[in-house]
Amino acid sequence: MPIDQASDLGRFEEPSLLVLVSLSDGPKHGYAIQTDVRSFANVNLGPGTLYAVLPRLERMGLIEALATEDRRRPYRITGLGATALRAELARVQGIAAAGLARLGAES
């Protein structure tokens, strides 16, 4: 799948972005992803949302499932996933910079 097809999500959905960011520092299973997302984004990614996002990202080739360990299935980001994540983070960073500039960076 070419990188530009990541836009087939319509918009890059926040749960997908959070999962990719979580996996960007190494493989994790579902509960570890939830815990990590809560720690860096202060978002409670519920199991229903998480377990809907994982197969979609896997079908898109952005993540891959690894061998099951103690009844847990870890996932890791693929090269394509890392490329898509970099592009999306740069896009979001540009939006944030524009918004802050327009607000006069009132922070």
N, C-alpha and C positions, 0 to 999 in steps of 0.2 A: 504494500500500500504506500503510495507516495505521501510525503509529509503533508502536502496541502490538503489531503483528504481528512486530516484530523479535524478540519472545519466541518466535516459531515455531521458532527455532533450538534450542529446548529450554532450554538455557542459552546465554548469549551466549558462544560459543566463543572461547577465548583467541586463536587465530590470526586470527579475524575482527576482534577488538578491536585486535590489534597492527597489522593492515593498515590499519584505519581511522585509528588514531592516526598511523601513518606518512604517510598521504595527507592528514592534516588541515593540513599546512603547504604543500601544493602537489602537483601531479601528479608521479608517478614510474612508471618501468617496473619490471618484476619484480626485476631484480638490485638496483636502487636501493632498493626496498622491503626486500629481504633485508638489505642493508647497514645501512639505517637502523634496522630492528628490532634488529639485533645491537648497534648503538651505544646505543640508549636503553633496551633491555630485557634485554640480554645473553642473547638467545634466538636460536638458529640456526633460522630458519624455512626448512626444506628446500624444494626446488623442488616436490616432490610435494604437499606441504601447501599451499604458496603457490598453485600453479596449480589446485588444487581449490577454494580459498577465493575466488579472484578471480571466476570465473564465478557462483558462488553469490551473492556480494555484488552483482554486476552484475544478476542476475535479480531480486534483491530491490529494486533501484533505489537501493542505498546508495552505489554507485560507478558510474562510466561510463568506457568505453574511449575514448581519444582516437585521432586519426590516427596511424598507424605512423610512427616516425622511425628511419631507419637500421635497419630490421628489428626495432625494439623497439616494443612497444605500451605507451604510458603510460596510466595510469589516474588519475582524480581522484575525490575524494569529492563526492557530490551534496549538495544542501541537506537532503534527507531523511537522508542518511548522517550529516551533521554533527549533526542533531537527535538521531538515534538514538545517536550516539557520546556527546554531552553527557549524555543520560539514563543511559546505561550507566556512564559514568565517575562520575556522581553516586551511582549505586547502589553501585558498587564502593568508592567513597570512604566511604560510610556503613557498609559492612561492615567495612572496615579500621578505621575509628574505633571501632566497637563492639568489635571483636576486641582492639584495643590497650587500650581502657578496661577490658575484662574481664580482661586480663592484667596490669593495673596499669601499663600503659605502661612496661614494663621495659626500654625501649631506653636 
